[in-house]
């Protein structure tokens, strides 16, 4: 029920402000004010996207916590969105969010109400096949040659290179194809 209350109250406040401001300055200047606010909101959102990414990148390069620039960037994006929404009250809220002191106050209030209940970090050091990328420590692809200690049993044999004509792609039927030069025979181009 409380979630629906802003959606009921906000249009009533916006209509009342349109009537009051329109009566004071006129209808066309009020409409021009709303359109100018929308254009300014779009400009703020376009500019803030690149600036927020730059601020986060700069914070990470300086080994600082990127949460503060990200939070300020998100609030400026919300400010731009509020300015785009048609209405004088939402545009005023958007303009207030563009002030850095107001954003800092809001972030301090949000941080004061936040509580971290738990955090954890886990690290398992292993060597061999399980420590490599692409290994399967969960056991999803364990086949018949897999042992529980992470070692894969296998067999191999060393074979000498075949004679020249076979190695170069020729068959036993004589000179069906000219010999290829420059390639090892492992790849074909």
C-alpha positions in Angstrom: 0.0 0.0 0.0 2.8 2.4 0.9 4.4 1.8 -2.5 1.4 3.1 -4.4 1.2 6.3 -2.4 3.9 8.2 -4.3 2.2 7.3 -7.6 -1.1 8.8 -6.4 0.4 11.9 -4.7 3.0 12.8 -7.4 0.5 13.5 -10.2 -1.6 15.6 -7.9 1.4 17.7 -6.8 2.5 18.1 -10.5 -1.0 19.2 -11.6 -1.2 21.7 -8.7 2.2 23.2 -9.6 1.3 23.4 -13.3 -1.8 25.4 -12.4 0.0 27.7 -10.0 3.1 28.4 -12.2 0.9 28.6 -15.4 -1.3 31.2 -13.6 1.8 33.2 -12.6 3.9 33.2 -15.7 1.5 31.9 -18.4 0.9 28.7 -20.2 3.5 28.9 -23.0 6.4 29.8 -20.7 5.4 26.9 -18.4 5.4 24.5 -21.3 8.8 26.0 -22.4 10.1 25.5 -18.9 9.1 21.8 -18.9 10.7 21.2 -22.3 13.9 23.1 -21.4 14.1 20.9 -18.2 13.7 17.7 -20.4 16.5 18.9 -22.8 18.8 19.7 -19.8 18.0 16.3 -18.2 19.1 14.5 -21.4 22.3 16.6 -21.6 23.1 15.8 -18.0 22.6 12.1 -18.5 24.7 12.0 -21.7 27.5 14.0 -20.0 27.4 12.0 -16.8 27.8 8.6 -18.4 31.3 9.4 -19.6 32.2 11.4 -16.5 31.1 8.7 -14.1 33.2 6.1 -15.9 36.2 8.4 -15.9 35.7 9.1 -12.1 35.5 5.4 -11.3 38.5 4.6 -13.5 40.5 7.4 -11.8 39.6 6.1 -8.3 40.7 2.6 -9.2 44.0 3.9 -10.6 44.6 5.8 -7.4 43.7 2.6 -5.4 40.7 4.4 -3.8 37.3 2.9 -3.2 35.2 3.4 -6.4 31.9 3.3 -4.5 31.7 7.0 -3.8 32.2 8.1 -7.5 29.8 5.4 -8.5 27.1 6.5 -6.0 27.5 10.2 -7.0 27.3 9.2 -10.7 24.1 7.2 -10.1 22.5 10.1 -8.2 23.4 12.5 -11.1 21.8 10.0 -13.6 18.7 9.9 -11.4 18.7 13.7 -11.4 18.8 13.7 -15.2 16.0 11.2 -15.3 13.9 13.3 -12.9 14.5 16.3 -15.1 13.4 14.4 -18.2 10.1 13.4 -16.6 7.5 16.0 -17.4 6.7 18.0 -14.3 7.9 20.9 -12.3 8.3 19.1 -9.0 10.4 16.3 -10.4 12.5 18.8 -12.3 13.1 20.6 -9.0 14.1 17.4 -7.3 16.5 16.7 -10.2 18.1 20.1 -10.0 18.6 19.6 -6.2 20.3 16.3 -6.9 22.8 18.1 -9.1 24.2 19.9 -6.1 27.2 17.9 -4.7 26.4 18.9 -1.1 22.8 17.5 -1.4 24.2 14.3 -3.0 26.7 13.9 -0.1 23.9 14.4 2.4 21.7 11.8 0.8 24.6 9.3 0.6 25.5 9.9 4.3 21.8 9.3 5.2 21.7 6.1 3.2 25.0 4.9 4.7 23.8 5.6 8.2 20.7 3.3 7.6 22.8 0.6 6.0 24.1 -2.3 8.1 26.5 -5.0 6.9 25.4 -8.3 8.5 28.2 -10.5 7.2 31.0 -10.7 4.8 33.2 -13.6 3.9 36.2 -14.5 1.8 37.3 -17.9 0.8 40.5 -19.0 -0.8 41.6 -22.5 -1.6 45.1 -23.0 -2.8 45.7 -26.1 -4.9 48.4 -27.3 -7.2 48.2 -29.4 -10.3 45.2 -30.0 -12.5 42.7 -28.4 -10.1 44.7 -25.2 -9.8 44.7 -24.7 -13.5 42.2 -22.7 -15.5 39.6 -25.0 -17.1 40.0 -27.7 -14.5 36.9 -29.3 -13.0 37.2 -29.4 -9.2 33.5 -29.9 -8.8 33.7 -33.3 -10.6 31.3 -32.5 -13.4 33.5 -34.0 -16.2 35.3 -36.7 -14.4 35.9 -39.6 -16.7 37.5 -43.0 -16.3 41.1 -41.7 -16.2 40.4 -39.1 -13.5 41.7 -39.8 -10.0 40.5 -38.0 -6.9 43.9 -36.3 -6.3 43.5 -34.2 -9.5 45.8 -36.3 -11.7 44.6 -37.6 -15.0 46.1 -41.0 -16.0 46.8 -41.4 -19.7 49.1 -43.2 -22.1 51.1 -42.0 -25.0 53.5 -43.3 -27.6 56.2 -41.5 -29.7 55.9 -42.1 -33.4 58.5 -41.1 -36.0 57.6 -38.8 -38.8 56.2 -40.7 -41.8 58.1 -40.8 -45.1 58.3 -37.6 -47.1 55.5 -38.0 -49.7 52.9 -39.0 -47.0 54.1 -36.2 -44.7 53.6 -33.6 -47.5 50.0 -34.8 -48.2 50.6 -37.2 -51.1 48.9 -40.6 -51.3 50.3 -43.9 -52.4 48.8 -43.5 -55.9 51.8 -41.6 -57.3 52.0 -37.9 -58.0 48.4 -37.0 -57.7 49.2 -33.7 -56.1 52.3 -31.5 -56.2 54.4 -31.4 -53.0 53.6 -28.5 -50.8 56.5 -26.3 -49.6 56.7 -24.2 -46.5 54.2 -26.0 -44.3 54.8 -28.7 -41.7 51.7 -30.7 -42.7 49.9 -30.0 -39.4 47.9 -27.1 -40.8 46.4 -26.4 -44.1 45.9 -22.9 -45.5 
